[in-house]
Amino acid sequence: MIREIVAGAKSLLFPQLCLGCRLPLTEALLCPKCLKGLPFSGVPLRRVPGRRLDLWVSPFLYEGVIKELILEMKYRGQLSLARPGAGWMTAAVQGAAEELSPEWIVPVPLHPARLRERTFNQAQALAQPLAQALKLPCRGDVLERRKPTPPQTGLSRLERLENVRGAFSLRPGAVVQASSVLLVDDVFTTGATLEACAQVLKKTGVSRVAAVTLARG
Ligand SMILES: [Zn+2]
């Protein structure tokens, strides 16, 4: 009873707003206008020849509403995007199920200092509902970020690769028992971060490392 009253009062105080334009909504997370304007990437699957990361998929381009939502999630802790975001990512992965066929879902880890400051890892927030929907284990306990890499914004691909060199490693005691792993992150820009994670996983004998990100830059 008390719970219902609190929920009722909350919905009066904080009516559901469109995640894109903040217009009040009765249902869904985006108003029809923002939903129509979503920057779908249109390219379901990318192959990465000659790299450690074999394949990647992103349902969206990193622009417009999606860019704003990712920034909100990352820097303002607005996690209401995580579940619908993971829903779009799930659809993208299912669309390429045969080629991806992952056994484990592994979110890109944050450095412990960054995690303390942000209190959550946006990659993990996306990976958990994604893994649930795909009925696969979400293994946030496999990789660790040892180097607190400075933000990658404005760096070239080579600079980014240098920036993340040696930044990731296996967690002490972690045993990887999967031959196909799907990495999860919010944005694919040059792929340097995912590449560095893939390198660690491949050294343990994982034969295929693919990635899904909500958007690609
Ligand atoms: Zn809207």
Boltz pocket constraint, residues with backbone or C-beta under 6 A from the ligand:
constraints:
  - pocket:
      binder: B
      contacts: [[A, 18], [A, 19], [A, 20], [A, 21], [A, 22], [A, 23], [A, 30], [A, 31], [A, 32], [A, 33], [A, 34], [A, 35]]
      max_distance: 6.0
